[in-house]
Amino acid sequence: MIHFVFKAATILFAIAYFVGMGIFAMARMNWINQDWMEIAFAILKPLGMPWNDWFTMQLDEFGSPFINLILLWLMTSLLKKRRRGR
């Protein structure tokens, strides 16, 4: 059951991350209005919350949510049920 919860959280986190990145990319290439960049930052900033303040020079709003996504994926894979004999 806990594996399902972590898997769902990882999928939702990944969707939110890629939506934020997509909005930023479209605003950067002038496909949509530049005001949408603020919305992209509003999506990405909370997703990478602990790393945003700790590593201000190394990571930006794009790299810090990726660390959280990797950590969620790692925890999900570690919680997977192991079957013996298969």
MONOR-V436434 format. One record per pair of residues at least 4 apart in sequence whose C-alpha atoms are under 6 Angstrom apart, sorted by the first residue. I is the first residue (numbers start at 1). J is the second residue. D is the distance in whole Angstrom. If there is no record, write none. Layout:
I,J,D ; I,J,D
This chain:
3,79,6 ; 3,80,6 ; 6,76,6 ; 7,76,6 ; 9,13,6 ; 10,72,6 ; 18,22,6 ; 20,40,5 ; 20,43,6 ; 20,44,6 ; 23,40,6 ; 24,28,6 ; 24,37,5 ; 24,40,5 ; 26,31,5 ; 27,31,6 ; 27,32,5 ; 27,33,6 ; 27,34,5 ; 41,45,6 ; 44,61,6 ; 45,61,6 ; 47,65,5 ; 48,52,6 ; 48,64,5 ; 48,65,4 ; 51,55,6 ; 51,64,5 ; 52,56,6 ; 55,59,6 ; 59,63,5 ; 59,64,6
